[in-house]
Amino acid sequence: MADLETRIAAAVDRDPAAVTALVELEGGMIGRVVRAEFADGEPVVAKTGPTPLSVEARMLRTLSAAGLAVPEVYHASDDLLVMEHVEGCSEFTPAVERDAAERLARLHGHGAEAFGLSFDTLTGPVRQPNPWTDSWIEFFGEHRLDHVARLAREDGALSEERFDRVMELTSDLDALLSEPDSPALIHGDVWRTNVLADAGRVRAFLDPATYYAHPEVELAYVRWTDTFGEPFFERYRELRGIEPGFEERYDVYVCYPLLVHVHVFGGRYGRKLDRTLAGLGY
């Protein structure tokens, strides 16, 4: 703890003796998240862990440059990330849901020439390859479903039978998904504990898994995690619209986070993946 206090203080050019407390925060599923409190100034949030935290910093800075409310990054290295402390909670009123829809709709208005990103990102501890790709269907099939299915098979979390069913699904994506008008920048991991709200508005989005995608993949994840309800989707439809057939494409999109969860956690997520694939006819 004393070593961490010293490292955090040095990262923000403060006196280690001014650290009055390190308070454990929620969100340390992969590593540790603490609030460092100082006698002579505002607190900061620090993360440590086994994944390269410099990648998270790059994602936060990418989203900040696009105008999304995220914590300011004060220091970033592979093993230490120090950020602005943002007050808020993860309890959402309809006003918060509508505000979140407006913020994500604006984010999705940031386009690119292709799908992917200029660097590989992370979803939890799992690397997301982001080579620039002209086709969304090709990108989602090869660099999302196929990529994580192979990781899960290699570590024994995904059986050969389930892997084969995912490959069958991937081979049929042309008939199951649609190409968007243009790539959209997404947060990539919008679920309840990654959103802080206060006084009827979103204060910050946390822990992104960013890249340029079809915005439907973000909407599907929001619905799958039950982060926001109808007020969110109504407001988003008003601002950007949702293409007909989203309900049918939803289960295809949630196969990706299901595979990630199978890879990282195993257990019941394999059964959930089974049910989702069966519902799609695989």
C-alpha atoms as an extended CHARMM CRD file, in Angstrom:
* protein
*
       282  EXT
         1         1  MET       CA              0.0000000000        0.0000000000        0.0000000000  PROA      1               0.0000000000
         2         2  ALA       CA              2.8090000000        2.4380000000        0.8740000000  PROA      2               0.0000000000
         3         3  ASP       CA              4.4800000000        1.7150000000       -2.4630000000  PROA      3               0.0000000000
         4         4  LEU       CA              1.2170000000        2.3630000000       -4.3170000000  PROA      4               0.0000000000
         5         5  GLU       CA              0.7180000000        5.6430000000       -2.4420000000  PROA      5               0.0000000000
         6         6  THR       CA              4.2130000000        6.7240000000       -3.4910000000  PROA      6               0.0000000000
         7         7  ARG       CA              3.6510000000        5.7680000000       -7.1340000000  PROA      7               0.0000000000
         8         8  ILE       CA              0.2960000000        7.5560000000       -7.3360000000  PROA      8               0.0000000000
         9         9  ALA       CA              1.6690000000       10.6910000000       -5.7050000000  PROA      9               0.0000000000
        10        10  ALA       CA              4.6600000000       10.7480000000       -8.0500000000  PROA      10              0.0000000000
        11        11  ALA       CA              2.3960000000       10.2670000000      -11.0810000000  PROA      11              0.0000000000
        12        12  VAL       CA              0.4500000000       13.4400000000      -10.2490000000  PROA      12              0.0000000000
        13        13  ASP       CA              3.4280000000       15.3710000000       -8.8210000000  PROA      13              0.0000000000
        14        14  ARG       CA              2.1350000000       15.3870000000       -5.2480000000  PROA      14              0.0000000000
        15        15  ASP       CA              3.8410000000       14.7470000000       -1.9150000000  PROA      15              0.0000000000
        16        16  PRO       CA              3.3530000000       11.1010000000       -0.8360000000  PROA      16              0.0000000000
        17        17  ALA       CA              2.9750000000       12.3520000000        2.7290000000  PROA      17              0.0000000000
        18        18  ALA       CA             -0.1870000000       14.1730000000        1.6420000000  PROA      18              0.0000000000
        19        19  VAL       CA             -1.9840000000       10.8910000000        0.8280000000  PROA      19              0.0000000000
        20        20  THR       CA             -4.5180000000       10.4100000000        3.6080000000  PROA      20              0.0000000000
        21        21  ALA       CA             -6.2390000000        7.2390000000        2.3760000000  PROA      21              0.0000000000
        22        22  LEU       CA             -6.5110000000        4.6760000000       -0.3910000000  PROA      22              0.0000000000
        23        23  VAL       CA            -10.1400000000        3.5650000000       -0.6980000000  PROA      23              0.0000000000
        24        24  GLU       CA            -10.9620000000        0.4140000000       -2.6780000000  PROA      24              0.0000000000
        25        25  LEU       CA            -13.5770000000        1.0100000000       -5.3730000000  PROA      25              0.0000000000
        26        26  GLU       CA            -15.8160000000       -1.3160000000       -7.3600000000  PROA      26              0.0000000000
        27        27  GLY       CA            -14.6380000000       -2.1910000000      -10.8300000000  PROA      27              0.0000000000
        28        28  GLY       CA            -11.4770000000       -4.0800000000      -10.0000000000  PROA      28              0.0000000000
        29        29  MET       CA            -12.5680000000       -7.3250000000      -11.6960000000  PROA      29              0.0000000000
        30        30  ILE       CA             -9.2320000000       -7.6970000000      -13.4880000000  PROA      30              0.0000000000
        31        31  GLY       CA             -6.9770000000       -5.5280000000      -11.3480000000  PROA      31              0.0000000000
        32        32  ARG       CA             -7.3870000000       -3.0300000000       -8.5300000000  PROA      32              0.0000000000
        33        33  VAL       CA             -9.1400000000        0.3390000000       -8.4920000000  PROA      33              0.0000000000
        34        34  VAL       CA             -8.5960000000        2.7850000000       -5.6320000000  PROA      34              0.0000000000
        35        35  ARG       CA             -9.4310000000        6.3840000000       -4.8100000000  PROA      35              0.0000000000
        36        36  ALA       CA             -6.3840000000        8.1990000000       -3.4670000000  PROA      36              0.0000000000
        37        37  GLU       CA             -7.3470000000       10.9960000000       -1.1120000000  PROA      37              0.0000000000
        38        38  PHE       CA             -5.0020000000       13.9050000000       -0.4390000000  PROA      38              0.0000000000
        39        39  ALA       CA             -4.8310000000       16.3870000000        2.3970000000  PROA      39              0.0000000000
        40        40  ASP       CA             -3.8690000000       19.1530000000       -0.0280000000  PROA      40              0.0000000000
        41        41  GLY       CA             -6.1660000000       18.6860000000       -3.0160000000  PROA      41              0.0000000000
        42        42  GLU       CA             -8.7390000000       16.7190000000       -4.9780000000  PROA      42              0.0000000000
        43        43  PRO       CA             -8.7250000000       12.8970000000       -4.9540000000  PROA      43              0.0000000000
        44        44  VAL       CA             -7.7050000000       10.8190000000       -7.9600000000  PROA      44              0.0000000000
        45        45  VAL       CA             -8.5600000000        7.3010000000       -9.1140000000  PROA      45              0.0000000000
        46        46  ALA       CA             -5.7750000000        4.8120000000       -9.7690000000  PROA      46              0.0000000000
        47        47  LYS       CA             -5.9070000000        1.4100000000      -11.4590000000  PROA      47              0.0000000000
        48        48  THR       CA             -3.3180000000       -1.3380000000      -11.3630000000  PROA      48              0.0000000000
        49        49  GLY       CA             -3.4880000000       -4.7550000000      -12.9640000000  PROA      49              0.0000000000
        50        50  PRO       CA             -2.0730000000       -7.3360000000      -15.3530000000  PROA      50              0.0000000000
        51        51  THR       CA             -3.4680000000       -5.8280000000      -18.5790000000  PROA      51              0.0000000000
        52        52  PRO       CA             -1.6460000000       -2.9190000000      -20.2720000000  PROA      52              0.0000000000
        53        53  LEU       CA             -3.3980000000        0.1010000000      -18.7970000000  PROA      53              0.0000000000
        54        54  SER       CA             -1.7730000000        2.3960000000      -21.3510000000  PROA      54              0.0000000000
        55        55  VAL       CA             -4.2990000000        0.9280000000      -23.8190000000  PROA      55              0.0000000000
        56        56  GLU       CA             -7.2000000000        2.0170000000      -21.6260000000  PROA      56              0.0000000000
        57        57  ALA       CA             -5.6760000000        5.4910000000      -21.4500000000  PROA      57              0.0000000000
        58        58  ARG       CA             -5.5030000000        5.6820000000      -25.2550000000  PROA      58              0.0000000000
        59        59  MET       CA             -9.1400000000        4.6360000000      -25.5000000000  PROA      59              0.0000000000
        60        60  LEU       CA            -10.2190000000        7.2500000000      -22.9470000000  PROA      60              0.0000000000
        61        61  ARG       CA             -8.3040000000        9.9480000000      -24.7900000000  PROA      61              0.0000000000
        62        62  THR       CA             -9.8460000000        8.8530000000      -28.0940000000  PROA      62              0.0000000000
        63        63  LEU       CA            -13.3430000000        9.1350000000      -26.6340000000  PROA      63              0.0000000000
        64        64  SER       CA            -12.5580000000       12.4480000000      -24.9340000000  PROA      64              0.0000000000
        65        65  ALA       CA            -11.3560000000       13.8910000000      -28.2420000000  PROA      65              0.0000000000
        66        66  ALA       CA            -14.7200000000       12.8500000000      -29.7150000000  PROA      66              0.0000000000
        67        67  GLY       CA            -16.5570000000       14.7410000000      -26.9710000000  PROA      67              0.0000000000
        68        68  LEU       CA            -17.7140000000       11.8650000000      -24.7750000000  PROA      68              0.0000000000
        69        69  ALA       CA            -17.6820000000       12.4950000000      -21.0210000000  PROA      69              0.0000000000
        70        70  VAL       CA            -14.8760000000       10.3270000000      -19.6240000000  PROA      70              0.0000000000
        71        71  PRO       CA            -12.3980000000       10.8320000000      -16.7690000000  PROA      71              0.0000000000
        72        72  GLU       CA             -9.3370000000       12.8980000000      -17.6340000000  PROA      72              0.0000000000
        73        73  VAL       CA             -6.1560000000       10.8290000000      -17.7540000000  PROA      73              0.0000000000
        74        74  TYR       CA             -3.3540000000       12.2280000000      -15.5820000000  PROA      74              0.0000000000
        75        75  HSD       CA             -0.8160000000        9.4380000000      -15.9550000000  PROA      75              0.0000000000
        76        76  ALA       CA             -0.6410000000        6.2240000000      -17.9450000000  PROA      76              0.0000000000
        77        77  SER       CA              1.8020000000        3.3520000000      -18.0450000000  PROA      77              0.0000000000
        78        78  ASP       CA              1.1950000000       -0.3400000000      -18.6420000000  PROA      78              0.0000000000
        79        79  ASP       CA              0.8900000000       -1.0520000000      -14.9110000000  PROA      79              0.0000000000
        80        80  LEU       CA             -0.5510000000        2.2000000000      -13.5190000000  PROA      80              0.0000000000
        81        81  LEU       CA             -3.3800000000        4.4480000000      -14.7040000000  PROA      81              0.0000000000
        82        82  VAL       CA             -4.2150000000        7.6110000000      -12.7450000000  PROA      82              0.0000000000
        83        83  MET       CA             -7.3780000000        9.5080000000      -13.6260000000  PROA      83              0.0000000000
        84        84  GLU       CA             -9.7380000000       12.2240000000      -12.5510000000  PROA      84              0.0000000000
        85        85  HSD       CA            -12.1190000000       11.1950000000       -9.7770000000  PROA      85              0.0000000000
        86        86  VAL       CA            -15.7190000000       11.6570000000      -10.9520000000  PROA      86              0.0000000000
        87        87  GLU       CA            -18.5600000000       11.7140000000       -8.4440000000  PROA      87              0.0000000000
        88        88  GLY       CA            -21.6600000000        9.7650000000       -9.3500000000  PROA      88              0.0000000000
        89        89  CYS       CA            -23.5380000000        6.5010000000       -9.0180000000  PROA      89              0.0000000000
        90        90  SER       CA            -24.8040000000        3.7650000000      -11.3080000000  PROA      90              0.0000000000
        91        91  GLU       CA            -28.5150000000        4.2410000000      -10.6190000000  PROA      91              0.0000000000
        92        92  PHE       CA            -30.3650000000        5.6300000000      -13.6320000000  PROA      92              0.0000000000
        93        93  THR       CA            -33.5670000000        7.6320000000      -13.8970000000  PROA      93              0.0000000000
        94        94  PRO       CA            -35.3710000000        8.0580000000      -17.2370000000  PROA      94              0.0000000000
        95        95  ALA       CA            -33.6790000000       11.4690000000      -17.5180000000  PROA      95              0.0000000000
        96        96  VAL       CA            -30.2580000000        9.8360000000      -17.1910000000  PROA      96              0.0000000000
        97        97  GLU       CA            -31.1800000000        7.2310000000      -19.8070000000  PROA      97              0.0000000000
        98        98  ARG       CA            -32.2230000000        9.9260000000      -22.2790000000  PROA      98              0.0000000000
        99        99  ASP       CA            -29.0430000000       11.8750000000      -21.5760000000  PROA      99              0.0000000000
       100       100  ALA       CA            -26.9720000000        8.7290000000      -22.1660000000  PROA      100             0.0000000000
       101       101  ALA       CA            -28.7750000000        8.1920000000      -25.4840000000  PROA      101             0.0000000000
       102       102  GLU       CA            -27.9660000000       11.7410000000      -26.5700000000  PROA      102             0.0000000000
       103       103  ARG       CA            -24.2960000000       11.3630000000      -25.6440000000  PROA      103             0.0000000000
       104       104  LEU       CA            -23.8940000000        8.0020000000      -27.3810000000  PROA      104             0.0000000000
       105       105  ALA       CA            -25.8010000000        9.2180000000      -30.4440000000  PROA      105             0.0000000000
       106       106  ARG       CA            -23.3170000000       12.1070000000      -30.7380000000  PROA      106             0.0000000000
       107       107  LEU       CA            -20.4100000000        9.6990000000      -30.2960000000  PROA      107             0.0000000000
       108       108  HSD       CA            -21.8040000000        7.4470000000      -33.0300000000  PROA      108             0.0000000000
       109       109  GLY       CA            -21.8180000000       10.4700000000      -35.3030000000  PROA      109             0.0000000000
       110       110  HSD       CA            -18.0090000000       10.3410000000      -35.3980000000  PROA      110             0.0000000000
       111       111  GLY       CA            -17.1400000000        8.3250000000      -38.4710000000  PROA      111             0.0000000000
       112       112  ALA       CA            -14.1030000000        6.8470000000      -40.1830000000  PROA      112             0.0000000000
       113       113  GLU       CA            -13.1670000000        5.4690000000      -43.5830000000  PROA      113             0.0000000000
       114       114  ALA       CA            -13.1860000000        1.8700000000      -42.3280000000  PROA      114             0.0000000000
       115       115  PHE       CA            -14.0010000000       -0.3470000000      -39.3430000000  PROA      115             0.0000000000
       116       116  GLY       CA            -11.3850000000       -0.8870000000      -36.6340000000  PROA      116             0.0000000000
       117       117  LEU       CA             -9.0020000000        1.5720000000      -35.0120000000  PROA      117             0.0000000000
       118       118  SER       CA             -5.4030000000        2.7340000000      -35.2620000000  PROA      118             0.0000000000
       119       119  PHE       CA             -4.4580000000        0.4460000000      -32.3470000000  PROA      119             0.0000000000
       120       120  ASP       CA             -5.6940000000       -2.7920000000      -30.8000000000  PROA      120             0.0000000000
       121       121  THR       CA             -7.9120000000       -2.3620000000      -27.7650000000  PROA      121             0.0000000000
       122       122  LEU       CA             -9.1300000000       -4.4660000000      -24.8580000000  PROA      122             0.0000000000
       123       123  THR       CA            -12.4580000000       -5.6910000000      -23.5690000000  PROA      123             0.0000000000
       124       124  GLY       CA            -11.6840000000       -6.6350000000      -19.9830000000  PROA      124             0.0000000000
       125       125  PRO       CA             -8.4920000000       -8.7060000000      -20.2770000000  PROA      125             0.0000000000
       126       126  VAL       CA             -9.1860000000       -9.7950000000      -23.8700000000  PROA      126             0.0000000000
       127       127  ARG       CA             -7.3420000000       -8.1750000000      -26.7760000000  PROA      127             0.0000000000
       128       128  GLN       CA             -9.5380000000       -6.7890000000      -29.5500000000  PROA      128             0.0000000000
       129       129  PRO       CA             -7.6810000000       -6.7340000000      -32.8970000000  PROA      129             0.0000000000
       130       130  ASN       CA             -8.6690000000       -3.6550000000      -34.8900000000  PROA      130             0.0000000000
       131       131  PRO       CA             -7.1330000000       -3.8070000000      -38.3810000000  PROA      131             0.0000000000
       132       132  TRP       CA             -8.8000000000       -1.3040000000      -40.6910000000  PROA      132             0.0000000000
       133       133  THR       CA            -11.4210000000       -3.2700000000      -42.6340000000  PROA      133             0.0000000000
       134       134  ASP       CA            -13.8020000000       -2.0090000000      -45.3310000000  PROA      134             0.0000000000
       135       135  SER       CA            -16.6410000000       -4.4090000000      -44.5080000000  PROA      135             0.0000000000
       136       136  TRP       CA            -18.3740000000       -4.4420000000      -41.1220000000  PROA      136             0.0000000000
       137       137  ILE       CA            -19.5730000000       -8.0080000000      -41.6650000000  PROA      137             0.0000000000
       138       138  GLU       CA            -16.0370000000       -9.1670000000      -42.4260000000  PROA      138             0.0000000000
       139       139  PHE       CA            -14.6570000000       -7.2530000000      -39.4340000000  PROA      139             0.0000000000
       140       140  PHE       CA            -17.2230000000       -8.5940000000      -36.9670000000  PROA      140             0.0000000000
       141       141  GLY       CA            -16.8750000000      -12.1390000000      -38.2280000000  PROA      141             0.0000000000
       142       142  GLU       CA            -13.0860000000      -12.3450000000      -38.3670000000  PROA      142             0.0000000000
       143       143  HSD       CA            -11.8850000000       -9.9420000000      -35.6750000000  PROA      143             0.0000000000
       144       144  ARG       CA            -14.6330000000      -10.4150000000      -33.1080000000  PROA      144             0.0000000000
       145       145  LEU       CA            -16.4790000000      -13.7660000000      -33.2930000000  PROA      145             0.0000000000
       146       146  ASP       CA            -13.7320000000      -15.8690000000      -34.8790000000  PROA      146             0.0000000000
       147       147  HSD       CA            -10.9420000000      -14.2510000000      -32.8480000000  PROA      147             0.0000000000
       148       148  VAL       CA            -12.4270000000      -14.7840000000      -29.3930000000  PROA      148             0.0000000000
       149       149  ALA       CA            -13.9060000000      -18.2020000000      -30.2610000000  PROA      149             0.0000000000
       150       150  ARG       CA            -10.3900000000      -19.4160000000      -31.0920000000  PROA      150             0.0000000000
       151       151  LEU       CA             -9.0220000000      -17.9650000000      -27.8420000000  PROA      151             0.0000000000
       152       152  ALA       CA            -11.7580000000      -19.7190000000      -25.8580000000  PROA      152             0.0000000000
       153       153  ARG       CA            -11.1860000000      -23.0150000000      -27.6690000000  PROA      153             0.0000000000
       154       154  GLU       CA             -7.4280000000      -22.8360000000      -27.0980000000  PROA      154             0.0000000000
       155       155  ASP       CA             -7.8160000000      -22.4080000000      -23.3410000000  PROA      155             0.0000000000
       156       156  GLY       CA            -10.4370000000      -25.1800000000      -23.1130000000  PROA      156             0.0000000000
       157       157  ALA       CA            -13.3670000000      -22.9310000000      -22.2250000000  PROA      157             0.0000000000
       158       158  LEU       CA            -15.1540000000      -23.5240000000      -25.5380000000  PROA      158             0.0000000000
       159       159  SER       CA            -15.8010000000      -27.0880000000      -26.6850000000  PROA      159             0.0000000000
       160       160  GLU       CA            -15.1670000000      -28.1890000000      -30.2550000000  PROA      160             0.0000000000
       161       161  GLU       CA            -18.9070000000      -28.6540000000      -30.7510000000  PROA      161             0.0000000000
       162       162  ARG       CA            -19.6530000000      -25.0880000000      -29.6550000000  PROA      162             0.0000000000
       163       163  PHE       CA            -16.7170000000      -23.7580000000      -31.6620000000  PROA      163             0.0000000000
       164       164  ASP       CA            -18.0430000000      -25.4200000000      -34.8200000000  PROA      164             0.0000000000
       165       165  ARG       CA            -21.4720000000      -23.8870000000      -34.2660000000  PROA      165             0.0000000000
       166       166  VAL       CA            -19.9060000000      -20.4240000000      -33.9080000000  PROA      166             0.0000000000
       167       167  MET       CA            -17.9790000000      -20.9790000000      -37.1390000000  PROA      167             0.0000000000
       168       168  GLU       CA            -21.2190000000      -21.9220000000      -38.9170000000  PROA      168             0.0000000000
       169       169  LEU       CA            -22.7830000000      -18.7080000000      -37.6460000000  PROA      169             0.0000000000
       170       170  THR       CA            -19.7780000000      -16.6870000000      -38.7750000000  PROA      170             0.0000000000
       171       171  SER       CA            -19.9580000000      -18.1590000000      -42.2720000000  PROA      171             0.0000000000
       172       172  ASP       CA            -23.5920000000      -16.9910000000      -42.5770000000  PROA      172             0.0000000000
       173       173  LEU       CA            -23.1240000000      -13.3860000000      -41.4120000000  PROA      173             0.0000000000
       174       174  ASP       CA            -23.7350000000      -11.9830000000      -44.8970000000  PROA      174             0.0000000000
       175       175  ALA       CA            -27.3240000000      -13.1680000000      -44.5960000000  PROA      175             0.0000000000
       176       176  LEU       CA            -27.7440000000      -12.1840000000      -40.9500000000  PROA      176             0.0000000000
       177       177  LEU       CA            -26.2000000000       -8.7060000000      -40.6080000000  PROA      177             0.0000000000
       178       178  SER       CA            -26.2740000000       -5.4890000000      -42.6040000000  PROA      178             0.0000000000
       179       179  GLU       CA            -23.6280000000       -2.9460000000      -43.5010000000  PROA      179             0.0000000000
       180       180  PRO       CA            -24.1210000000        0.4940000000      -41.8960000000  PROA      180             0.0000000000
       181       181  ASP       CA            -24.0010000000        3.7270000000      -43.8710000000  PROA      181             0.0000000000
       182       182  SER       CA            -20.5960000000        4.4350000000      -42.3010000000  PROA      182             0.0000000000
       183       183  PRO       CA            -18.4270000000        3.2420000000      -39.3960000000  PROA      183             0.0000000000
       184       184  ALA       CA            -19.2600000000        4.8050000000      -36.0290000000  PROA      184             0.0000000000
       185       185  LEU       CA            -17.0370000000        5.3270000000      -33.0140000000  PROA      185             0.0000000000
       186       186  ILE       CA            -18.4000000000        3.3090000000      -30.0780000000  PROA      186             0.0000000000
       187       187  HSD       CA            -17.5990000000        3.0920000000      -26.3800000000  PROA      187             0.0000000000
       188       188  GLY       CA            -17.8440000000       -0.6810000000      -26.5930000000  PROA      188             0.0000000000
       189       189  ASP       CA            -18.5720000000       -1.6150000000      -22.9630000000  PROA      189             0.0000000000
       190       190  VAL       CA            -21.5870000000        0.3910000000      -21.8220000000  PROA      190             0.0000000000
       191       191  TRP       CA            -22.9690000000       -1.4650000000      -18.8610000000  PROA      191             0.0000000000
       192       192  ARG       CA            -24.2210000000       -0.2780000000      -15.5050000000  PROA      192             0.0000000000
       193       193  THR       CA            -21.0060000000       -0.0450000000      -13.5010000000  PROA      193             0.0000000000
       194       194  ASN       CA            -19.2280000000        1.6870000000      -16.3900000000  PROA      194             0.0000000000
       195       195  VAL       CA            -21.5810000000        4.6890000000      -16.2620000000  PROA      195             0.0000000000
       196       196  LEU       CA            -21.6130000000        7.3040000000      -13.5020000000  PROA      196             0.0000000000
       197       197  ALA       CA            -24.6260000000        9.5960000000      -13.2080000000  PROA      197             0.0000000000
       198       198  ASP       CA            -25.8100000000       12.4030000000      -10.9560000000  PROA      198             0.0000000000
       199       199  ALA       CA            -28.6260000000       14.9780000000      -10.9630000000  PROA      199             0.0000000000
       200       200  GLY       CA            -30.3610000000       13.5570000000      -14.0210000000  PROA      200             0.0000000000
       201       201  ARG       CA            -27.3360000000       13.3510000000      -16.3190000000  PROA      201             0.0000000000
       202       202  VAL       CA            -24.3610000000       11.1620000000      -17.0950000000  PROA      202             0.0000000000
       203       203  ARG       CA            -21.1720000000       12.3950000000      -15.4730000000  PROA      203             0.0000000000
       204       204  ALA       CA            -18.7570000000        9.9130000000      -17.0790000000  PROA      204             0.0000000000
       205       205  PHE       CA            -18.4460000000        6.7010000000      -19.0650000000  PROA      205             0.0000000000
       206       206  LEU       CA            -15.7240000000        4.3620000000      -17.7700000000  PROA      206             0.0000000000
       207       207  ASP       CA            -13.6730000000        1.3390000000      -18.9310000000  PROA      207             0.0000000000
       208       208  PRO       CA            -14.1840000000        1.5050000000      -22.7040000000  PROA      208             0.0000000000
       209       209  ALA       CA            -13.5410000000       -1.1250000000      -25.3720000000  PROA      209             0.0000000000
       210       210  THR       CA            -13.4270000000        1.3430000000      -28.2310000000  PROA      210             0.0000000000
       211       211  TYR       CA            -13.3240000000        0.9700000000      -32.0250000000  PROA      211             0.0000000000
       212       212  TYR       CA            -15.2330000000        2.0310000000      -35.1510000000  PROA      212             0.0000000000
       213       213  ALA       CA            -18.1610000000       -0.3270000000      -35.6470000000  PROA      213             0.0000000000
       214       214  HSD       CA            -21.7940000000       -0.6410000000      -36.6090000000  PROA      214             0.0000000000
       215       215  PRO       CA            -23.5700000000        1.3060000000      -33.8360000000  PROA      215             0.0000000000
       216       216  GLU       CA            -26.0180000000       -1.5920000000      -33.4840000000  PROA      216             0.0000000000
       217       217  VAL       CA            -23.3420000000       -3.5950000000      -31.6930000000  PROA      217             0.0000000000
       218       218  GLU       CA            -23.3200000000       -0.9290000000      -28.9550000000  PROA      218             0.0000000000
       219       219  LEU       CA            -27.1120000000       -0.8980000000      -28.7150000000  PROA      219             0.0000000000
       220       220  ALA       CA            -27.2180000000       -4.6890000000      -28.4990000000  PROA      220             0.0000000000
       221       221  TYR       CA            -24.7190000000       -4.6660000000      -25.6370000000  PROA      221             0.0000000000
       222       222  VAL       CA            -26.6860000000       -1.9960000000      -23.7610000000  PROA      222             0.0000000000
       223       223  ARG       CA            -29.8100000000       -4.1350000000      -24.0740000000  PROA      223             0.0000000000
       224       224  TRP       CA            -28.0150000000       -7.4090000000      -23.2370000000  PROA      224             0.0000000000
       225       225  THR       CA            -26.5940000000       -5.9620000000      -20.0190000000  PROA      225             0.0000000000
       226       226  ASP       CA            -29.9510000000       -4.3330000000      -19.1680000000  PROA      226             0.0000000000
       227       227  THR       CA            -28.0920000000       -1.0810000000      -18.5570000000  PROA      227             0.0000000000
       228       228  PHE       CA            -30.7850000000        1.1950000000      -19.9820000000  PROA      228             0.0000000000
       229       229  GLY       CA            -34.4110000000        0.6280000000      -20.9000000000  PROA      229             0.0000000000
       230       230  GLU       CA            -37.0350000000        2.1280000000      -23.1610000000  PROA      230             0.0000000000
       231       231  PRO       CA            -36.3290000000        5.8170000000      -22.3680000000  PROA      231             0.0000000000
       232       232  PHE       CA            -32.8190000000        5.2970000000      -23.7450000000  PROA      232             0.0000000000
       233       233  PHE       CA            -33.9490000000        3.5020000000      -26.9040000000  PROA      233             0.0000000000
       234       234  GLU       CA            -36.8080000000        5.9360000000      -27.5790000000  PROA      234             0.0000000000
       235       235  ARG       CA            -34.4460000000        8.9130000000      -27.4160000000  PROA      235             0.0000000000
       236       236  TYR       CA            -31.7900000000        7.1830000000      -29.5240000000  PROA      236             0.0000000000
       237       237  ARG       CA            -34.3840000000        6.3530000000      -32.2030000000  PROA      237             0.0000000000
       238       238  GLU       CA            -35.4240000000       10.0040000000      -32.2880000000  PROA      238             0.0000000000
       239       239  LEU       CA            -31.8380000000       11.1430000000      -32.8370000000  PROA      239             0.0000000000
       240       240  ARG       CA            -30.2760000000        8.4970000000      -35.1090000000  PROA      240             0.0000000000
       241       241  GLY       CA            -32.9080000000        5.8870000000      -35.8100000000  PROA      241             0.0000000000
       242       242  ILE       CA            -32.5290000000        2.1240000000      -35.5020000000  PROA      242             0.0000000000
       243       243  GLU       CA            -32.7320000000        0.1000000000      -38.7070000000  PROA      243             0.0000000000
       244       244  PRO       CA            -35.6270000000       -2.3480000000      -39.1040000000  PROA      244             0.0000000000
       245       245  GLY       CA            -34.6110000000       -5.8750000000      -38.1930000000  PROA      245             0.0000000000
       246       246  PHE       CA            -32.4780000000       -4.9480000000      -35.1930000000  PROA      246             0.0000000000
       247       247  GLU       CA            -34.4460000000       -7.3940000000      -33.0440000000  PROA      247             0.0000000000
       248       248  GLU       CA            -33.3830000000      -10.2390000000      -35.3580000000  PROA      248             0.0000000000
       249       249  ARG       CA            -29.7420000000       -9.0950000000      -35.4450000000  PROA      249             0.0000000000
       250       250  TYR       CA            -29.5710000000       -8.6210000000      -31.6730000000  PROA      250             0.0000000000
       251       251  ASP       CA            -28.8060000000      -12.2730000000      -30.8820000000  PROA      251             0.0000000000
       252       252  VAL       CA            -26.0020000000      -12.3470000000      -33.4440000000  PROA      252             0.0000000000
       253       253  TYR       CA            -24.3380000000       -9.3610000000      -31.8000000000  PROA      253             0.0000000000
       254       254  VAL       CA            -24.5860000000      -10.7010000000      -28.2560000000  PROA      254             0.0000000000
       255       255  CYS       CA            -22.6850000000      -13.8180000000      -29.2920000000  PROA      255             0.0000000000
       256       256  TYR       CA            -19.5450000000      -11.6800000000      -29.0560000000  PROA      256             0.0000000000
       257       257  PRO       CA            -19.8270000000      -10.6750000000      -25.3680000000  PROA      257             0.0000000000
       258       258  LEU       CA            -21.0580000000      -14.1960000000      -24.6020000000  PROA      258             0.0000000000
       259       259  LEU       CA            -17.8950000000      -15.6340000000      -26.1470000000  PROA      259             0.0000000000
       260       260  VAL       CA            -15.7630000000      -13.1700000000      -24.2010000000  PROA      260             0.0000000000
       261       261  HSD       CA            -17.4970000000      -14.2460000000      -20.9940000000  PROA      261             0.0000000000
       262       262  VAL       CA            -17.0610000000      -17.9180000000      -21.8670000000  PROA      262             0.0000000000
       263       263  HSD       CA            -13.3520000000      -17.2760000000      -22.4370000000  PROA      263             0.0000000000
       264       264  VAL       CA            -12.8670000000      -15.3210000000      -19.1970000000  PROA      264             0.0000000000
       265       265  PHE       CA            -15.4050000000      -16.9420000000      -16.8400000000  PROA      265             0.0000000000
       266       266  GLY       CA            -16.6160000000      -20.1950000000      -18.4320000000  PROA      266             0.0000000000
       267       267  GLY       CA            -19.4140000000      -21.8820000000      -16.4970000000  PROA      267             0.0000000000
       268       268  ARG       CA            -22.9580000000      -20.7180000000      -17.1100000000  PROA      268             0.0000000000
       269       269  TYR       CA            -21.9850000000      -18.5160000000      -20.0460000000  PROA      269             0.0000000000
       270       270  GLY       CA            -21.4170000000      -21.6240000000      -22.1430000000  PROA      270             0.0000000000
       271       271  ARG       CA            -25.0260000000      -22.6100000000      -21.5500000000  PROA      271             0.0000000000
       272       272  LYS       CA            -26.1990000000      -19.0910000000      -22.4060000000  PROA      272             0.0000000000
       273       273  LEU       CA            -24.1960000000      -19.2470000000      -25.6110000000  PROA      273             0.0000000000
       274       274  ASP       CA            -25.8340000000      -22.6140000000      -26.4060000000  PROA      274             0.0000000000
       275       275  ARG       CA            -29.3000000000      -21.1270000000      -26.0360000000  PROA      275             0.0000000000
       276       276  THR       CA            -28.4520000000      -18.0850000000      -28.1380000000  PROA      276             0.0000000000
       277       277  LEU       CA            -26.9440000000      -20.1540000000      -30.9450000000  PROA      277             0.0000000000
       278       278  ALA       CA            -29.9040000000      -22.5490000000      -30.8790000000  PROA      278             0.0000000000
       279       279  GLY       CA            -32.3000000000      -19.6250000000      -31.1260000000  PROA      279             0.0000000000
       280       280  LEU       CA            -30.4430000000      -18.4960000000      -34.2460000000  PROA      280             0.0000000000
       281       281  GLY       CA            -30.6960000000      -21.9980000000      -35.7280000000  PROA      281             0.0000000000
       282       282  TYR       CA            -27.1470000000      -23.2450000000      -35.0270000000  PROA      282             0.0000000000
